[in-house]
Amino acid sequence: MSAKKDCGNHGKCRRKIIRKILACLLVFLLIVLITILLIWAILRPSKPSFILQDTTVYAFNASIPNFLTSNFQVTLSSRNPNDRIGIYYDRLDIYASYRNQQITLRTALPPTYQGHKEINVWSPFVYGNMVPIAPEFSTTLSSEQAAGSVFLMIKIDGRVRWKVGTFVSGRYHLYVRCPAYITFGSKSTGVVVGENAIKYQFVTRCSVNV
């Protein structure tokens, strides 16, 4: 009779036990979440820095109206400024643009992990064969090339994750923008490194958004 007074019936007892278990789980998850947020706030992860070191131009032909054929090899470095946070680069796509119009295909960089204070260097090729260019941009591009200087933007779009101890964050979108001035003719500041190949040294700091 006493058991019946305490619980009423077995169904009510089971519901009470389930409610207590769920309450304990919620409290545990809340503690874990608060702990992660505190660690995250204390460590304050900083975004990586990128530098465009050089660009080697193998082809740049805008002689056909509204089309561009180009071939570059770019060297970029990235540095993880964090003391206790690692960075997973899950996806990195690099390409060149002119006046916000993409002028090469995207080249995928291999996924990698970057430890604390580490520096990674990539030297991918980016190219495009007879890429359509908007008529107004095609005219401007031809004029700038004839004048001896073309301003391009080397871009990286990707996904990154942060690693704090054993905790790994969700994916964040990474945007990298690196300005590159390409000079031609008598105004060229590049160095001939092979047949029809000119290398330009930049050491230009890129803008990074995460």
N, C-alpha and C positions, 0 to 999 in steps of 0.2 A: 504493500500500500504506500510506503514511503517513497518508493521509486516513482510511482504514479503521481504523487504530489509534486515531486521535484521536476519531472519532465512532462507530465501530462500524458504523453505517449511517445513511442519510439520515433515517429516522424518529426515531432517538435525537437527532440534531442539531436537528431541528425542535422536539422536546419541550423540549430544553435552552433554545433560543431563546425559546419561548413562556413557560417558567418564569421566565426572566430579565425578560421584558417585564412579566409579571404582578407580579413582585416590585417592579419599578421603579414601576409604577402604584400598588401598595399603599403604598409608601413615600411617593410624592407625595401621595396622598390623606390619609395620616396627618399629613404636614407641614401640609397645608392645614387639616385639622380642628384640629390643635393651635394653629395660628395664629389661627383664628377663635375658639376657646375662650379664648385669651389676651387677644385684643382685647375679647371679651365680658366677661371678668372684670375687665379694667382699666377699661373704660368704665362698667360696672355700671348698666345701664338702670333708670331709675326709672319707676314707673307714673304715668300721667297723673293730674292732680287735677281734680275736677269740683265745680262750685258751682251750687246751685239759686238763681237770682237772684229769680225771682218766679213767681207762678201767678195766672192770671186765670180765675175761675170763671164760666162762662156758664150752666151748669145743674147742679143737684145735687138730685135728687128721689128721696127714699126713702119717699114716702108710701104706695106700694103694697107690702104685705108681701112679703118675700123677693125683691124686685126693686129695682134701682137704675138710674136714668138720670142720666148725668153728661156734662159737656163742659168740658174745661180747655184753656187754652193755657199751656204752661210755657216758661220761658226758662232754659236751662242754658249754662254755659260750661265748657270744658275747656282745660287748660294742659299743654303738654309741658315738664316741668322739665329735660329733658336738654340738655346743651350740644352733643353730637355725634351724637345718635340721633334719627331721625325716627320717626313713628308712622303706620302705615296703619290707618285705621278701615274695615275691609272690610264690616262689618255692624253696625248699631246699631238695636235695637228698644226703644222706650220705651213704658211703660204705667204705670198707677196701680194700687195694691193697698191693701186694707184688711184688717188682721190676717192678712197673708200670702195673702189671696185676691184674685186678679186681678179688678178691677172695670171695666176698660176694654179695648178692643181694643188690639193692638200697633200702633204707628205706626213705620214704617221711616224712619230718618234717612239722607240721602244719603251714600254712601261718600266718604271724603275722606282727604287726606294732611296731616299736621300736622308742620311743620318744627320745628327746634330753638327752644325757648323760645316757640313760637307759642301763641296763644289762639284757639280757635274758639267761636262762639256759635250755638246753635240755639234756635228758638222754635216747636216743633211743637204741633199740637193732639192731644190724646188724649181719646177719648170712648167711651161705651158706651150703647146704648139698650136698656132693660129687661134688664139683665144679671142673671141669677139669683144670689142671695146665700143662703148657708146660713142657715137659720132662726135659729140662735142669734146669728149675726153681724148679721142684719137687725134683730133686736130691739135689740141693743147700739148699732148705728149710728143707729137712730131716736132712742134715748135720748140719745146723745151730741150729735146734731144739735139736739135740743130743749134740751139743756143749754147749747148755744152753742159747742161745740168738737169737731172731728173730726180725729183723727190719721191721715194717709194717708202712704203711701210711694210716691215716684216712682222707678221702677226702669228700668234700662237693661241689657239683655243683648246682648252683641255679640262680635265677633271682631276682634282686632288683630294687626298684624305690626310688628316692629321693623326699622328700616333703619339699618345702620352702613356708611357709604361706599356701595359697590356691593352689599354683602351684605344680603339681606332674609331674615329669619327665617321660621319656620313660623307658623301661626296659633295665637293664644292666646285663651282665653275671657276676656271682660271682664264683670265684675259691678259695677254701680254702684247704690247705694242712697241716696236723698235724702229725708230726713224733711220733711213739710209739715203744718203745723197750719192747718186751715181753720176760721175762726170765723164764727158766725152771730148774727143778731139784735142785741141790745144789746151783746153781747160782740165784735162784729165789729171787726177791726182793719184791714179792707180799705178800699180807695178805690173808689167807684163810677166806672167809666170808660165806661159806656154803658148802654143799656137792659138791665136784668137781668144786668149784668156787674160783678163786683167783683174788683179786683186786689189781691193780697197780696204785699208785698215781704218776701223772706226773707234772701237772701245767706247761705244755709246750706251749709256744707261737707258733701260727700257721702262716704260710705265707698266705697272702690274696691278691688277684688280682681282680680288677673290670674293 
